[in-house]
Amino acid sequence: MSSAYEYAEGGEVTDELVLGWAVDKYGAQAVYGRTLSFHEIRMMDLAENVYRAYREREASENWAEWAEKNHAKARLLAEAGRLVDGE
């Protein structure tokens, strides 16, 4: 979560995002040579959800309104932000 948040802020891309994009583009069998585990799927989904939520919030004109309309995404970003800050 924290590395996806940092990437959204302009940091380096995370392995989970790169792998998720590759799986979307080529399929899990081509990328991994096997079926993905639940943990792998969960980590890629979580990274993608953090990244997309961050981008959505950035694109909004009013972050407070965005957070009010997107409770789950706002909580996810808050949690990721706390992880980045070391809390």
N, C-alpha and C positions, 0 to 999 in steps of 0.2 A: 504494500500500500504506500509506504513512504517513498519508495523509489519511483513509483508511478507519479506521485504527487510532485516530487522533485523534477522529474522529466517534464511535466506539464508547466512547471515554473521556468523551464529553460535548461534543465540539467541534461545528463546523458540518458539515452534511451535504456529501458530495462530489458533484461532477458525475457521476462514474462510477456512484455508487449511484443517484442520481436518474434518470439515463438508463436504467440497468439495470431499475429498477422500472417505469419508463414503457414500456420495450420489453416486459417481462413482461406488463404490463397491456393495452397497446394494439397491440403488434407493432412490429417494426422499420420496416416500410413506413410506418406511420402516424407514427412518431416522427421518422425520418430521411428518409423519402421515397425510400429506396434500400436495397439490401442492405448489411449491415454488413461492414466489413473485419475481417480476423483481428485486427488490433491493437485495434480498438474492442471486439470480443468479449472478447479477452483482458483488457483493462483493466477492463471491467465485471465479469467473472468473478473476477478477482483482488480487486477491491474488495469484492465480495459475500462471497468466501471469508474474507477477513480479518475483516469485520464479523461474519459468522456464527460464526466460530471464537472471536472475542472474547466474544460473547454466550454461547456454550456454556460457555466457561471461567468466565465470571462466574457462571453458573447452577450450576456444580458446587460441591459442598461442600468438595472438596479439590483444589486446583489441581495438586498433584504427581501425584495419582492420575489426574486428567484428562489431564495431559501424557503419562503413561506409556501410557495407552490410546489416545491420539490423537497419535502421533509427528509426522505430517505437519502437522497443524494447529498443534501446539506450535512446530514449526520455523518455520512461516509467521508466527506471532505474534511469535516471537523476532526474525525478520528485520525485520518491520514496526516493532517496538519499537526496534530499532537504528537504523532510518532516522529515526524520530521523534527519537531522542536525538542524531542527527547523527554516528553512528559510521560 
